[in-house]
Amino acid sequence: MNSLSKLNYVNVGKHGTFTPSGNMLYDTTPEDVDKIFENLQDGAKLLLYFHGGLVSASSGMQTAERITRYISPATHSHPVSFVWETGLGETLQQNLNVIWSSEFFKRLLVKVLKVAGKQLNIDVEEFAGSKGVGGMSDAEIWEQLKRAEPFEFTNEAPGGKSASLMFTDEELSGDIDYLLNSSLAGELKGEFEAEIENDDRLKAAAQREKPALEAELMRNEIAQSIEQGEKGILSFGSLVAAAVKITIRVIKRYLKKRNHDFYPTVVEEIFREIYIADFGTTIWGLMQEKAKDMWKSDDFSSSPSTSWHAGSYFLKKIVDFMASGKKLTIDLVGHSAGSIAICEMVDAIIERGLPIKFRHVIFMAPACRCELFARTVLKNKSIMQDFRMFTMSDEYEKQDHMLSVIYPRSLLYLISGILEKDSFDAYVLGLQRHISGWAPYDSDEVLNDIKAFISLEGNVVYSVTQDGLPGFISGSQKHGNFDNDKETTLDSIVNIISKA
């Protein structure tokens, strides 16, 4: 049962509206929002909290309850959590498990690891000085796939091929289709033909009709139906072509220093080439749409009121409250994809010229694209008094395994490497690698602008901080832990917003 007062949350329905969820205990109406502002006094402090975007309704409500319990007693602020659940997190995890259970996927993974490792001269620490990945047997690679993080300790062995020997400068600067006509592509084609021809179980797995769930996740242009009712079947030629394309992408990312380490990069590129159409980009895209839709403009005269956009109605009530002569201080906090909702809110405020400004804007492990942040919040810094971000250092980001073996990296890495449509290593604000001025990211204008901004004293705190000033401490070692009871980040946020 929901014990949280409706004064402390706004449940955002389908397409960002007040559409009922079917659970009357959770639903929010425009009248509920009216009561929030009727309850606020002149000079009130309002904290708006946005949780991550892939959670269920019950999880979103639990977070809202926790934030209310944490914020209310110590800060004299009135917290309102936007519960904008998509309920897609479980689907995403299910899709990952479906793919990992596939014999076809794992056998293809073994082949790509072997051939890409050989081309990149990847050395395995336990075999140092004796052989690299290219010299490992299939059985030895399979043993690695039993570990929580396969190929955790690897490096590029000295004496490996240089970029100039793998691709010409013209080829390296071209698109993937251009590289498929390179001499390396021909060499890879021969290697994969030999590897796959000698693996009867991989050939059988490729040419066998896939289970319904796996077939639904595969890209249509990769898994072609040979006859009606036979789904997810790959011919020998299409399998070789896919393996070549995946390996070239892995190599190119290494040469451009845009890889996410050896094993995660290979997994990402297999997902993107074979499964990505339905595996995750659709899920992530739906979440991003909802983050934007809740701020769509309305005249609030249409009927029924359930069709009104919840975020925009809330903005209207803020404007009405201040227009009555009452003062209101507003702080914003967003965790993970909640940062996307905040960026979209800022965009809507600026576009409509609304007289709304914020005191503190606080992000925790933000999942928004750097380009979105730069175009909205960074471009309009005058809309806020100050900004602070808490996120994990790259060291802890890599140790935060979203799912052991399947994808041994954090959710932000998954977003960067897989979920953002048509983009590998997409720039994500919460990833230290993208915003710290490290090569090769130091040549991007947007990333340099963000680096200059967050380099200001106090704008970013990387966990884990062992000690520090109040308001500058975070102990999170997991993406989902920043807003937990035992997480010091919440104590830092209370410190920030409790100050006059």
Beta strands, then each sheet from edge to edge (+ up, - down):
strand 1: 9-11
strand 2: 44-50
strand 3: 78-83
strand 4: 122-124
strand 5: 154-156
strand 6: 328-335
strand 7: 358-364
strand 8: 384-392
strand 9: 460-463
sheet 1: 1+ 3+ 2+ 6+ 7+ 8+ 9+
sheet 2: 4+ 5-
end
